[in-house]
Amino acid sequence: MTTWRDSKESEIRHISLPEQQVYNHLLQWVRVESPKQSIERFQRLFLDGVGYEDFEIWLALEKIVMDKRAPTEFRFVVNRCCHILINHWHLKPNTRRAVQELVALFDHVP
């Protein structure tokens, strides 16, 4: 289990194995996919609410969501996943617009 500090709340947060699996999964794909594909992947995983094509990652996310700490902790998972994508896109000037598209996904969440 790894840790990271939430600077806003100044507390150390432990990262579970399922969280790390999701983070590694997104890191792997953001390096090889176009921003559009990464945004679609993010939407399928976090917003569509139906089976994701990588069952192991789907199960990892299910464990995160079903954890008793999910009501207070899940926002950190989503935040970090967004930052994984955003930080990668900021490395290349021609992919920076994807940030707006990712953020726009949250405008349509029920």
Backbone as ProteinMPNN parsed JSONL, in Angstrom:
{"seq_chain_A": "MTTWRDSKESEIRHISLPEQQVYNHLLQWVRVESPKQSIERFQRLFLDGVGYEDFEIWLALEKIVMDKRAPTEFRFVVNRCCHILINHWHLKPNTRRAVQELVALFDHVP", "coords_chain_A": {"N_chain_A": [[0.842, -1.163, 0.0], [0.607, 2.163, -0.884], [1.162, 5.668, -0.169], [-0.177, 9.014, -0.207], [-0.264, 12.54, 0.094], [-2.969, 14.555, 0.811], [-3.083, 17.68, -0.042], [-4.901, 19.759, 0.417], [-6.422, 18.991, 2.61], [-4.463, 18.25, 4.246], [-3.692, 15.678, 5.124], [-2.473, 12.348, 5.375], [-3.096, 9.921, 2.995], [-3.863, 6.586, 2.482], [-3.222, 4.393, -0.181], [-5.057, 1.933, -1.644], [-4.674, -1.456, -2.886], [-6.556, -2.045, -5.01], [-7.067, 0.612, -5.87], [-4.513, 1.362, -6.776], [-4.272, -0.406, -8.884], [-6.184, 0.611, -10.687], [-5.094, 3.158, -11.151], [-2.613, 2.482, -12.33], [-3.536, 1.197, -14.603], [-4.813, 3.297, -16.032], [-2.575, 4.938, -16.421], [-1.038, 3.314, -18.079], [-2.643, 3.209, -20.423], [-3.047, 5.922, -21.149], [-0.662, 6.661, -22.187], [-0.519, 5.492, -24.685], [-2.873, 5.857, -26.064], [-5.022, 8.077, -27.93], [-6.049, 11.367, -26.838], [-8.859, 11.522, -27.107], [-9.617, 8.808, -27.082], [-8.766, 8.135, -24.503], [-10.438, 9.733, -22.954], [-12.9, 8.632, -23.603], [-12.476, 6.098, -22.517], [-12.224, 6.751, -19.782], [-14.818, 7.694, -19.353], [-16.344, 5.359, -19.834], [-15.416, 3.767, -17.753], [-15.852, 5.254, -15.333], [-18.294, 6.709, -15.531], [-20.359, 5.598, -17.136], [-21.411, 3.331, -15.902], [-21.737, 0.646, -16.508], [-20.617, -2.693, -17.436], [-17.136, -2.807, -17.814], [-14.556, -3.143, -20.277], [-12.167, -4.359, -19.396], [-12.141, -6.702, -17.187], [-10.802, -7.193, -14.757], [-10.007, -4.647, -13.927], [-12.49, -3.479, -13.724], [-13.511, -4.957, -11.562], [-11.705, -4.104, -9.602], [-12.406, -1.398, -9.403], [-15.004, -1.727, -8.521], [-14.516, -2.792, -5.961], [-13.377, -0.555, -4.763], [-15.517, 1.255, -4.807], [-17.382, -0.097, -3.241], [-16.213, -0.136, -0.78], [-16.202, 0.718, 2.688], [-15.263, 3.249, 3.148], [-15.771, 4.692, 0.908], [-17.801, 6.776, 0.592], [-16.502, 9.083, 1.529], [-13.961, 8.936, 0.458], [-13.906, 8.288, -2.284], [-13.957, 10.445, -4.022], [-11.332, 11.32, -4.042], [-10.073, 9.325, -5.458], [-11.219, 9.565, -8.024], [-10.354, 12.149, -8.57], [-7.556, 11.814, -8.62], [-7.329, 10.081, -10.792], [-8.218, 11.738, -12.849], [-6.139, 13.596, -12.776], [-4.0, 12.009, -13.575], [-4.512, 11.666, -16.308], [-4.651, 14.375, -17.157], [-2.118, 15.442, -16.427], [-0.463, 14.005, -18.133], [-1.354, 14.895, -20.634], [-0.641, 17.562, -20.517], [2.013, 17.519, -21.062], [2.321, 17.59, -23.75], [1.828, 20.047, -26.067], [-0.162, 19.949, -28.103], [-2.184, 18.367, -27.092], [-3.431, 19.533, -24.986], [-5.992, 20.636, -25.045], [-7.683, 18.593, -24.494], [-8.148, 18.48, -21.809], [-10.267, 20.22, -21.201], [-12.335, 18.827, -22.436], [-12.413, 16.504, -20.907], [-13.162, 17.546, -18.391], [-15.646, 18.526, -19.102], [-17.174, 16.226, -19.217], [-18.195, 15.898, -16.689], [-20.22, 17.695, -16.549], [-22.468, 16.485, -17.41], [-23.22, 14.496, -15.705], [-25.568, 12.557, -14.02]], "CA_chain_A": [[0.0, 0.0, 0.0], [1.361, 3.406, -0.941], [0.46, 6.797, 0.435], [0.015, 10.341, -0.765], [-0.803, 13.556, 0.986], [-3.971, 15.451, 0.262], [-2.6, 18.982, 0.42], [-5.998, 20.605, 0.873], [-6.837, 18.577, 3.939], [-3.238, 18.021, 4.993], [-3.692, 14.386, 5.782], [-1.901, 11.292, 4.549], [-4.1, 8.984, 2.529], [-3.299, 5.315, 2.03], [-3.758, 3.941, -1.461], [-5.292, 0.491, -1.622], [-4.262, -2.198, -4.08], [-7.469, -1.774, -6.128], [-6.817, 1.964, -6.379], [-3.266, 1.344, -7.532], [-4.548, -1.106, -10.141], [-6.879, 1.549, -11.572], [-4.13, 4.196, -11.538], [-1.656, 1.887, -13.276], [-4.284, 0.935, -15.834], [-4.953, 4.561, -16.758], [-1.228, 5.356, -16.839], [-0.657, 2.476, -19.22], [-3.404, 3.552, -21.617], [-2.899, 7.329, -21.563], [0.604, 6.765, -22.93], [-0.623, 4.949, -26.042], [-4.134, 6.237, -26.693], [-5.273, 9.492, -28.196], [-6.867, 11.947, -25.771], [-10.263, 11.143, -27.303], [-9.769, 7.433, -26.609], [-8.616, 8.14, -23.042], [-11.659, 10.318, -22.399], [-13.935, 7.603, -23.751], [-12.155, 5.06, -21.533], [-12.591, 7.309, -18.483], [-16.282, 7.723, -19.293], [-16.838, 3.983, -19.686], [-15.031, 3.244, -16.448], [-16.39, 5.979, -14.185], [-19.587, 7.375, -15.671], [-21.409, 4.832, -17.806], [-22.039, 2.447, -14.933], [-21.947, -0.708, -17.033], [-19.388, -3.475, -17.506], [-15.956, -2.26, -18.477], [-13.949, -4.225, -21.06], [-11.127, -5.044, -18.619], [-12.891, -7.168, -16.02], [-9.986, -7.039, -13.546], [-10.091, -3.239, -13.528], [-13.883, -3.284, -13.3], [-13.602, -5.498, -10.201], [-10.947, -3.212, -8.719], [-13.239, -0.22, -9.174], [-16.131, -2.162, -7.689], [-14.015, -2.875, -4.583], [-13.198, 0.818, -4.282], [-16.85, 1.841, -4.613], [-18.087, -0.808, -2.174], [-15.489, 0.036, 0.479], [-16.942, 1.55, 3.652], [-14.737, 4.622, 3.099], [-16.087, 5.282, -0.4], [-18.51, 8.06, 0.623], [-15.583, 10.207, 1.749], [-12.68, 8.742, -0.215], [-13.981, 8.046, -3.722], [-13.633, 11.685, -4.743], [-9.882, 11.378, -4.204], [-9.734, 8.377, -6.521], [-11.592, 10.201, -9.293], [-9.453, 13.291, -8.741], [-6.232, 11.341, -9.029], [-7.453, 9.549, -12.154], [-8.243, 12.907, -13.74], [-4.792, 14.166, -12.821], [-3.149, 11.126, -14.38], [-4.745, 12.028, -17.703], [-4.319, 15.788, -17.371], [-0.663, 15.639, -16.364], [0.123, 13.468, -19.363], [-1.71, 15.776, -21.749], [0.088, 18.829, -20.407], [3.368, 17.328, -21.579], [2.292, 17.818, -25.2], [0.957, 21.205, -26.332], [-1.302, 19.658, -28.982], [-3.209, 17.575, -26.4], [-3.926, 20.27, -23.813], [-7.44, 20.89, -25.153], [-8.41, 17.432, -23.979], [-8.504, 18.746, -20.412], [-11.619, 20.789, -21.216], [-13.267, 17.76, -22.798], [-12.537, 15.637, -19.736], [-13.946, 18.271, -17.388], [-17.017, 18.638, -19.613], [-17.901, 14.993, -18.905], [-18.856, 16.041, -15.396], [-21.403, 18.543, -16.725], [-23.6, 15.649, -17.807], [-23.392, 13.412, -14.74], [-26.885, 12.702, -13.365]], "C_chain_A": [[0.895, 1.237, 0.0], [0.53, 4.521, -0.329], [0.683, 8.047, -0.384], [-0.676, 11.317, 0.157], [-1.798, 14.412, 0.222], [-3.657, 16.832, 0.805], [-3.709, 19.864, 0.96], [-6.392, 20.259, 2.304], [-5.652, 18.196, 4.81], [-3.249, 16.706, 5.774], [-3.129, 13.345, 4.825], [-2.994, 10.275, 4.248], [-3.419, 7.723, 2.021], [-4.004, 4.872, 0.755], [-3.865, 2.42, -1.429], [-4.792, -0.153, -2.916], [-5.242, -1.983, -5.237], [-7.294, -0.371, -6.717], [-5.576, 1.976, -7.256], [-3.449, 0.637, -8.869], [-5.221, -0.168, -11.144], [-5.913, 2.62, -12.054], [-3.141, 3.66, -12.575], [-2.309, 1.627, -14.635], [-4.409, 2.214, -16.663], [-3.604, 5.078, -17.244], [-0.774, 4.588, -18.075], [-1.349, 2.961, -20.493], [-3.206, 4.985, -22.068], [-1.623, 7.53, -22.377], [0.472, 6.327, -24.385], [-1.899, 5.353, -26.777], [-4.164, 7.725, -27.012], [-6.068, 10.055, -27.016], [-8.345, 11.553, -25.892], [-10.518, 9.731, -26.781], [-9.673, 7.356, -25.085], [-9.857, 8.701, -22.363], [-12.804, 9.314, -22.487], [-13.721, 6.478, -22.735], [-12.575, 5.521, -20.138], [-14.111, 7.29, -18.318], [-16.851, 6.323, -19.09], [-16.569, 3.449, -18.286], [-15.775, 3.921, -15.306], [-17.827, 6.471, -14.329], [-20.695, 6.524, -16.28], [-22.12, 3.847, -16.883], [-22.388, 1.064, -15.452], [-20.596, -1.404, -17.146], [-18.298, -2.851, -18.362], [-15.227, -3.408, -19.158], [-12.827, -4.98, -20.343], [-11.754, -5.441, -17.279], [-12.111, -6.991, -14.719], [-10.055, -5.601, -13.022], [-11.502, -2.915, -13.061], [-14.069, -3.787, -11.867], [-12.857, -4.616, -9.203], [-11.775, -1.971, -8.396], [-14.445, -0.568, -8.303], [-15.71, -2.26, -6.22], [-13.856, -1.488, -3.974], [-14.556, 1.418, -3.924], [-17.585, 1.187, -3.443], [-17.402, -0.682, -0.813], [-16.262, 0.978, 1.398], [-16.466, 3.004, 3.648], [-15.104, 5.36, 1.816], [-16.835, 6.618, -0.319], [-17.599, 9.274, 0.836], [-14.318, 10.118, 0.908], [-12.75, 8.647, -1.739], [-13.627, 9.287, -4.534], [-12.138, 11.818, -4.973], [-9.419, 10.456, -5.328], [-10.03, 9.003, -7.885], [-10.657, 11.365, -9.59], [-8.087, 12.837, -9.24], [-6.264, 10.77, -10.448], [-7.501, 10.682, -13.173], [-6.846, 13.493, -13.88], [-3.818, 13.299, -13.61], [-3.283, 11.498, -15.853], [-4.258, 13.444, -17.99], [-2.813, 16.015, -17.374], [0.019, 15.107, -17.618], [-0.147, 14.399, -20.543], [-0.96, 17.098, -21.7], [1.528, 18.719, -20.898], [3.457, 17.643, -23.067], [1.327, 18.962, -25.499], [-0.274, 20.887, -27.182], [-2.39, 18.816, -28.318], [-3.819, 18.309, -25.208], [-5.424, 20.544, -23.854], [-8.272, 19.748, -24.584], [-8.853, 17.642, -22.537], [-9.936, 19.282, -20.338], [-12.665, 19.723, -21.535], [-13.487, 16.801, -21.628], [-13.419, 16.301, -18.682], [-15.41, 18.362, -17.818], [-17.833, 17.367, -19.363], [-18.724, 15.144, -17.633], [-20.068, 16.969, -15.456], [-22.654, 17.712, -16.976], [-23.82, 14.469, -16.868], [-24.735, 13.606, -14.036], [-26.767, 12.893, -11.868]], "O_chain_A": [[1.83, 1.336, 0.795], [-0.646, 4.342, -0.014], [1.629, 8.124, -1.168], [-1.574, 10.946, 0.913], [-1.511, 14.921, -0.862], [-3.929, 17.127, 1.969], [-3.475, 20.648, 1.88], [-6.664, 21.149, 3.111], [-5.82, 17.857, 5.981], [-2.858, 16.654, 6.94], [-3.292, 13.453, 3.61], [-3.718, 9.833, 5.14], [-2.494, 7.798, 1.213], [-5.225, 4.968, 0.636], [-2.877, 1.719, -1.213], [-4.527, 0.529, -3.906], [-4.795, -1.756, -6.362], [-7.367, -0.196, -7.933], [-5.587, 2.536, -8.352], [-2.852, 1.032, -9.871], [-4.862, -0.158, -12.322], [-5.908, 2.959, -13.237], [-2.87, 4.318, -13.58], [-1.689, 1.822, -15.681], [-4.138, 2.206, -17.864], [-3.501, 5.598, -18.356], [-0.196, 5.161, -18.998], [-0.702, 3.107, -21.53], [-3.198, 5.245, -23.271], [-1.528, 8.469, -23.167], [1.263, 6.745, -25.23], [-1.983, 5.202, -27.996], [-3.422, 8.519, -26.432], [-6.692, 9.296, -26.275], [-9.0, 11.282, -24.886], [-11.523, 9.487, -26.114], [-10.411, 6.602, -24.451], [-10.278, 8.204, -21.318], [-13.585, 9.169, -21.546], [-14.683, 5.968, -22.161], [-13.208, 4.768, -19.398], [-14.623, 6.913, -17.264], [-17.743, 6.128, -18.265], [-17.406, 2.758, -17.707], [-16.277, 3.246, -14.407], [-18.514, 6.635, -13.321], [-21.866, 6.724, -15.956], [-23.304, 3.564, -17.068], [-23.248, 0.387, -14.889], [-19.552, -0.775, -16.971], [-18.536, -2.427, -19.493], [-15.271, -4.538, -18.67], [-12.572, -6.14, -20.665], [-11.877, -4.624, -16.367], [-12.7, -6.672, -13.687], [-10.149, -5.377, -11.816], [-11.685, -2.16, -12.106], [-14.709, -3.122, -11.052], [-13.327, -4.407, -8.085], [-11.835, -1.544, -7.242], [-14.848, 0.22, -7.447], [-16.462, -1.857, -5.333], [-14.167, -1.279, -2.802], [-14.717, 2.018, -2.861], [-18.334, 1.858, -2.732], [-17.969, -1.087, 0.201], [-16.899, 1.923, 0.935], [-17.19, 3.893, 4.097], [-14.776, 6.537, 1.664], [-16.53, 7.521, -1.097], [-17.906, 10.37, 0.366], [-13.668, 11.136, 0.671], [-11.754, 8.9, -2.417], [-13.055, 9.178, -5.619], [-11.714, 12.369, -5.989], [-8.482, 10.777, -6.058], [-9.192, 8.973, -8.786], [-10.219, 11.545, -10.727], [-7.534, 13.415, -10.176], [-5.322, 10.962, -11.216], [-6.892, 10.591, -14.239], [-6.423, 13.847, -14.98], [-2.904, 13.821, -14.247], [-2.284, 11.628, -16.56], [-3.534, 13.674, -18.959], [-2.295, 16.715, -18.244], [0.979, 15.705, -18.105], [0.744, 14.654, -21.354], [-0.675, 17.687, -22.743], [2.185, 19.735, -21.123], [4.537, 17.927, -23.585], [0.134, 18.855, -25.214], [-1.324, 21.501, -26.994], [-3.429, 18.574, -28.934], [-4.647, 17.742, -24.495], [-6.058, 20.671, -22.806], [-9.437, 19.935, -24.234], [-9.833, 17.04, -22.096], [-10.723, 18.84, -19.501], [-13.755, 19.725, -20.963], [-14.604, 16.344, -21.39], [-14.327, 15.667, -18.145], [-16.31, 18.282, -16.981], [-19.061, 17.428, -19.302], [-19.815, 14.585, -17.517], [-20.855, 17.021, -14.512], [-23.771, 18.187, -16.775], [-24.542, 13.534, -17.215], [-25.014, 14.687, -13.517], [-27.779, 13.028, -11.18]]}, "name": "protein", "num_of_chains": 1, "seq": "MTTWRDSKESEIRHISLPEQQVYNHLLQWVRVESPKQSIERFQRLFLDGVGYEDFEIWLALEKIVMDKRAPTEFRFVVNRCCHILINHWHLKPNTRRAVQELVALFDHVP"}
